Amino acid sequence: MSDDKNNSYDVIIIGGGPGGYNCAIRCGQLGLKVLCVEKRDNKKLGGTCLNVGCIPSKAMLHSSELYEEARTSFADIGIDATVKLNLKKMLESKEKAVNGLTAGIEFLFKKNKVDHVFGFGKITGKGTVDIDGTAYSTKHIVIATGSEVAKLPGVEIDEKTIVSSTGALELTKVPGKMLVIGAGVIGLELGSVWRRLGAEVTFVEYLDHILPGLDVEVQKQATRIFKKQGMKFELGRKVTGVNKGTSGLSVDTEASAGGKGKAFDADVVLVCIGRRPYTDGLGLDILKVATDKRGFIETDHFKTNVENIWAIGDCTHGPMLAHKAEDEGVAVAELIVGKAGHVNYDVIPGIVYTKPEISSVGKTEEQLKEDGIPYKKGKFPFQANSRARCNHETDGFVKILAHAETDEILGAHMIGVNVGDLIAEVCLAMEFKAASEDIARTCHAHPTLTEAVRQAAMDVEGWAMQM
């Protein structure tokens, strides 16, 4: 924190994650006197995403992918290598990435004249925040406290053998058998890490499909690919209990609709059933800040029901995504100074960082059918993409959905290597309300994976030329 002893601010932001720190930086750029409060015990900025979520998981995904590729695929392209896993070094590499980025936020705070303090921020009245016993006054309060792991009744997480996503990033030994409760984004990403490093990984999912909410074609293709990689799926089942024994864990399950039980042995159980908003102890009750029955803070264009108190990110409704929180943080900062802060919720991409990656933006086919919106579909497989063939990474496809009458792009869904990057082109097009023809008639470099996006756009009107 700065040496300024004056505890009065224009804006106090509770939470130093992606929403909070980006809001703070933008406030600083706009000339506001701003304080960002972070409660994390390790006294590092960045929130869940940077410390125990997005960033460390991507470091482990990258390292494990390289390990498996070197072990199983190098020989096919003429590289003979002897590969040995050094898990200790891999974990150190992950921490190095995290530490560098957290230090980077502190640098950005200094650059933009943002004060920060480590402690627990609690709203004590209109325009007042208590931080570990010290009172601060402010014109605006921004709640950016994020979310925490949702707990499964009857299953106690100890972060050793029964772990959350946090503990799954700290395992010092590759488990023989890992059982993942939940086949959503986080479960699949972390489960895939340990599968590549040598664990036998089984997913138990309450629904009859993986990746709830995604395009059905993508769900089906992903299931086939992941099974081929060696992942096992028990769909339509729910976990009823986890028992610890001398030789490991026993996981009791039954059919989701009730009925016959089935038990699984495991060395580690990873609980990934979602996240819930973190709003406990913030003093919301003092000013009667409205929340719903699940604890999410109710907002109207980021404003709570209490004047000059704002809320952004995972503690509010909407997708629990770091980039959604970032955009909301910027919007709030701009609204505070009278600018037109805005977030287009129709153009927020979602990415699953498995291998291959999965990305989506906008409406799915199922949503368009449900809403009665006429649409056209273009689809292109990576099997027909020259760069994918050269790289021996041909799994997946690109699908683009456009309005049947106006040709405006309504959504895109991709599964394949690097589609987390490829989706950005479609997001930009959608932000400008482009037609599929706009992408189809834009020159793309050859040979690149981006050509698959262009060919899918061409296919909307039936003139894809490379398949």
GINORMO-V776872 format. One record per residue. N is the residue number from 0. SS is DSSP state (alpha for helix, beta for strand, coil for the rest). D_CENTER is the distance of its C-alpha to the mean C-alpha in whole Angstrom. Layout:
n=(N & N)
ss=(SS & SS)
d_center=(D_CENTER & D_CENTER)
This chain:
n=(0 & 1 & 2 & 3 & 4 & 5 & 6 & 7 & 8 & 9 & 10 & 11 & 12 & 13 & 14 & 15 & 16 & 17 & 18 & 19 & 20 & 21 & 22 & 23 & 24 & 25 & 26 & 27 & 28 & 29 & 30 & 31 & 32 & 33 & 34 & 35 & 36 & 37 & 38 & 39 & 40 & 41 & 42 & 43 & 44 & 45 & 46 & 47 & 48 & 49 & 50 & 51 & 52 & 53 & 54 & 55 & 56 & 57 & 58 & 59 & 60 & 61 & 62 & 63 & 64 & 65 & 66 & 67 & 68 & 69 & 70 & 71 & 72 & 73 & 74 & 75 & 76 & 77 & 78 & 79 & 80 & 81 & 82 & 83 & 84 & 85 & 86 & 87 & 88 & 89 & 90 & 91 & 92 & 93 & 94 & 95 & 96 & 97 & 98 & 99 & 100 & 101 & 102 & 103 & 104 & 105 & 106 & 107 & 108 & 109 & 110 & 111 & 112 & 113 & 114 & 115 & 116 & 117 & 118 & 119 & 120 & 121 & 122 & 123 & 124 & 125 & 126 & 127 & 128 & 129 & 130 & 131 & 132 & 133 & 134 & 135 & 136 & 137 & 138 & 139 & 140 & 141 & 142 & 143 & 144 & 145 & 146 & 147 & 148 & 149 & 150 & 151 & 152 & 153 & 154 & 155 & 156 & 157 & 158 & 159 & 160 & 161 & 162 & 163 & 164 & 165 & 166 & 167 & 168 & 169 & 170 & 171 & 172 & 173 & 174 & 175 & 176 & 177 & 178 & 179 & 180 & 181 & 182 & 183 & 184 & 185 & 186 & 187 & 188 & 189 & 190 & 191 & 192 & 193 & 194 & 195 & 196 & 197 & 198 & 199 & 200 & 201 & 202 & 203 & 204 & 205 & 206 & 207 & 208 & 209 & 210 & 211 & 212 & 213 & 214 & 215 & 216 & 217 & 218 & 219 & 220 & 221 & 222 & 223 & 224 & 225 & 226 & 227 & 228 & 229 & 230 & 231 & 232 & 233 & 234 & 235 & 236 & 237 & 238 & 239 & 240 & 241 & 242 & 243 & 244 & 245 & 246 & 247 & 248 & 249 & 250 & 251 & 252 & 253 & 254 & 255 & 256 & 257 & 258 & 259 & 260 & 261 & 262 & 263 & 264 & 265 & 266 & 267 & 268 & 269 & 270 & 271 & 272 & 273 & 274 & 275 & 276 & 277 & 278 & 279 & 280 & 281 & 282 & 283 & 284 & 285 & 286 & 287 & 288 & 289 & 290 & 291 & 292 & 293 & 294 & 295 & 296 & 297 & 298 & 299 & 300 & 301 & 302 & 303 & 304 & 305 & 306 & 307 & 308 & 309 & 310 & 311 & 312 & 313 & 314 & 315 & 316 & 317 & 318 & 319 & 320 & 321 & 322 & 323 & 324 & 325 & 326 & 327 & 328 & 329 & 330 & 331 & 332 & 333 & 334 & 335 & 336 & 337 & 338 & 339 & 340 & 341 & 342 & 343 & 344 & 345 & 346 & 347 & 348 & 349 & 350 & 351 & 352 & 353 & 354 & 355 & 356 & 357 & 358 & 359 & 360 & 361 & 362 & 363 & 364 & 365 & 366 & 367 & 368 & 369 & 370 & 371 & 372 & 373 & 374 & 375 & 376 & 377 & 378 & 379 & 380 & 381 & 382 & 383 & 384 & 385 & 386 & 387 & 388 & 389 & 390 & 391 & 392 & 393 & 394 & 395 & 396 & 397 & 398 & 399 & 400 & 401 & 402 & 403 & 404 & 405 & 406 & 407 & 408 & 409 & 410 & 411 & 412 & 413 & 414 & 415 & 416 & 417 & 418 & 419 & 420 & 421 & 422 & 423 & 424 & 425 & 426 & 427 & 428 & 429 & 430 & 431 & 432 & 433 & 434 & 435 & 436 & 437 & 438 & 439 & 440 & 441 & 442 & 443 & 444 & 445 & 446 & 447 & 448 & 449 & 450 & 451 & 452 & 453 & 454 & 455 & 456 & 457 & 458 & 459 & 460 & 461 & 462 & 463 & 464 & 465 & 466)
ss=(coil & coil & coil & coil & coil & coil & coil & beta & beta & beta & beta & beta & beta & beta & coil & coil & coil & alpha & alpha & alpha & alpha & alpha & alpha & alpha & alpha & alpha & alpha & alpha & alpha & coil & coil & coil & coil & beta & beta & beta & beta & beta & coil & coil & coil & coil & coil & coil & coil & coil & alpha & alpha & alpha & alpha & alpha & alpha & coil & alpha & alpha & alpha & alpha & alpha & alpha & alpha & alpha & alpha & alpha & alpha & alpha & alpha & alpha & alpha & alpha & alpha & alpha & alpha & coil & alpha & alpha & alpha & alpha & coil & coil & coil & coil & coil & coil & coil & coil & coil & alpha & alpha & alpha & alpha & alpha & alpha & alpha & alpha & alpha & alpha & alpha & alpha & alpha & alpha & alpha & alpha & alpha & alpha & alpha & alpha & alpha & alpha & alpha & alpha & alpha & coil & coil & coil & beta & beta & beta & beta & coil & coil & beta & beta & beta & beta & beta & coil & coil & beta & beta & beta & beta & coil & coil & beta & beta & beta & beta & beta & beta & beta & beta & beta & beta & coil & coil & coil & beta & beta & beta & coil & coil & coil & coil & coil & coil & coil & coil & coil & coil & coil & coil & beta & beta & coil & alpha & alpha & alpha & alpha & coil & coil & coil & coil & coil & coil & coil & coil & beta & beta & beta & beta & beta & coil & coil & coil & alpha & alpha & alpha & alpha & alpha & alpha & alpha & alpha & alpha & alpha & alpha & alpha & coil & coil & coil & beta & beta & beta & beta & beta & beta & coil & coil & coil & coil & coil & coil & coil & coil & coil & coil & alpha & alpha & alpha & alpha & alpha & alpha & alpha & alpha & alpha & alpha & alpha & alpha & alpha & alpha & coil & coil & beta & beta & beta & beta & coil & beta & beta & beta & beta & beta & beta & beta & beta & beta & coil & coil & beta & beta & beta & beta & beta & beta & beta & beta & coil & coil & coil & coil & coil & beta & beta & beta & beta & beta & beta & coil & beta & beta & beta & beta & coil & coil & coil & beta & beta & beta & coil & coil & coil & coil & coil & coil & coil & coil & coil & coil & coil & coil & coil & beta & coil & coil & coil & coil & coil & beta & coil & coil & beta & coil & coil & beta & coil & coil & coil & coil & coil & beta & beta & beta & coil & alpha & alpha & alpha & beta & coil & coil & coil & coil & coil & alpha & alpha & alpha & alpha & alpha & alpha & alpha & alpha & alpha & alpha & alpha & alpha & alpha & alpha & alpha & coil & coil & coil & coil & coil & coil & coil & coil & alpha & alpha & alpha & coil & coil & beta & beta & beta & coil & coil & coil & coil & beta & beta & beta & beta & beta & beta & coil & coil & alpha & alpha & alpha & alpha & alpha & alpha & alpha & coil & coil & coil & beta & beta & beta & beta & beta & beta & beta & alpha & alpha & alpha & coil & alpha & alpha & alpha & alpha & alpha & coil & coil & coil & coil & coil & coil & beta & beta & beta & beta & beta & beta & beta & coil & coil & coil & coil & beta & beta & beta & beta & beta & beta & beta & beta & beta & coil & coil & alpha & alpha & alpha & alpha & alpha & alpha & alpha & alpha & alpha & alpha & alpha & alpha & alpha & coil & coil & coil & beta & alpha & alpha & alpha & alpha & alpha & coil & coil & coil & coil & coil & coil & coil & coil & coil & alpha & alpha & alpha & alpha & alpha & alpha & alpha & alpha & alpha & alpha & alpha & coil & coil & coil & coil & coil & coil & coil)
d_center=(29 & 32 & 36 & 36 & 38 & 37 & 35 & 35 & 32 & 31 & 27 & 26 & 22 & 21 & 18 & 17 & 13 & 12 & 13 & 16 & 17 & 17 & 19 & 21 & 22 & 22 & 25 & 27 & 27 & 28 & 31 & 30 & 31 & 27 & 26 & 23 & 23 & 20 & 21 & 20 & 22 & 22 & 23 & 20 & 18 & 14 & 13 & 11 & 8 & 11 & 13 & 12 & 8 & 6 & 10 & 12 & 10 & 10 & 14 & 15 & 14 & 16 & 19 & 19 & 19 & 22 & 23 & 23 & 24 & 27 & 28 & 28 & 29 & 30 & 34 & 33 & 33 & 36 & 34 & 36 & 34 & 34 & 31 & 30 & 27 & 27 & 24 & 25 & 25 & 22 & 21 & 23 & 21 & 17 & 19 & 21 & 18 & 16 & 20 & 20 & 17 & 18 & 22 & 21 & 19 & 23 & 25 & 23 & 24 & 28 & 28 & 27 & 29 & 26 & 27 & 25 & 26 & 25 & 26 & 25 & 25 & 27 & 28 & 32 & 33 & 33 & 32 & 32 & 30 & 31 & 29 & 31 & 34 & 34 & 34 & 33 & 34 & 32 & 32 & 28 & 26 & 22 & 20 & 16 & 16 & 12 & 12 & 13 & 13 & 15 & 18 & 20 & 24 & 26 & 24 & 24 & 21 & 23 & 21 & 23 & 24 & 22 & 19 & 15 & 12 & 14 & 17 & 16 & 15 & 19 & 21 & 24 & 25 & 24 & 25 & 27 & 25 & 22 & 21 & 17 & 18 & 15 & 14 & 11 & 7 & 8 & 11 & 12 & 10 & 12 & 15 & 15 & 16 & 19 & 20 & 21 & 22 & 25 & 23 & 24 & 21 & 22 & 19 & 20 & 19 & 21 & 20 & 22 & 19 & 16 & 13 & 14 & 14 & 14 & 17 & 20 & 21 & 17 & 17 & 21 & 21 & 18 & 19 & 23 & 21 & 19 & 23 & 24 & 23 & 24 & 21 & 23 & 22 & 24 & 23 & 24 & 24 & 24 & 24 & 27 & 27 & 27 & 30 & 31 & 34 & 36 & 34 & 31 & 29 & 30 & 27 & 29 & 27 & 29 & 29 & 26 & 29 & 31 & 34 & 34 & 33 & 31 & 31 & 29 & 29 & 26 & 26 & 23 & 21 & 17 & 16 & 13 & 14 & 11 & 11 & 14 & 15 & 16 & 20 & 22 & 25 & 24 & 28 & 27 & 30 & 32 & 32 & 30 & 27 & 26 & 23 & 23 & 24 & 20 & 20 & 18 & 20 & 22 & 22 & 24 & 22 & 21 & 24 & 25 & 28 & 29 & 31 & 29 & 26 & 23 & 19 & 16 & 12 & 11 & 15 & 15 & 15 & 12 & 9 & 7 & 5 & 6 & 8 & 10 & 11 & 12 & 14 & 16 & 17 & 19 & 20 & 21 & 23 & 25 & 26 & 27 & 30 & 31 & 28 & 27 & 23 & 21 & 18 & 18 & 15 & 17 & 15 & 12 & 10 & 7 & 7 & 7 & 9 & 12 & 15 & 16 & 13 & 12 & 11 & 12 & 14 & 16 & 18 & 19 & 22 & 22 & 21 & 24 & 27 & 26 & 27 & 30 & 28 & 30 & 28 & 29 & 27 & 27 & 25 & 26 & 25 & 24 & 27 & 29 & 28 & 30 & 27 & 25 & 29 & 30 & 27 & 27 & 24 & 25 & 22 & 21 & 21 & 21 & 21 & 22 & 23 & 26 & 28 & 31 & 34 & 32 & 30 & 27 & 24 & 22 & 19 & 18 & 16 & 16 & 16 & 17 & 17 & 16 & 15 & 11 & 14 & 17 & 15 & 16 & 19 & 19 & 17 & 20 & 22 & 21 & 21 & 25 & 25 & 26 & 28 & 27 & 30 & 29 & 27 & 29 & 32 & 30 & 31 & 29 & 30 & 31 & 30 & 26 & 23 & 23 & 26 & 24 & 23 & 26 & 28 & 26 & 27 & 30 & 30 & 29 & 33 & 34 & 35 & 32 & 35 & 33 & 33)
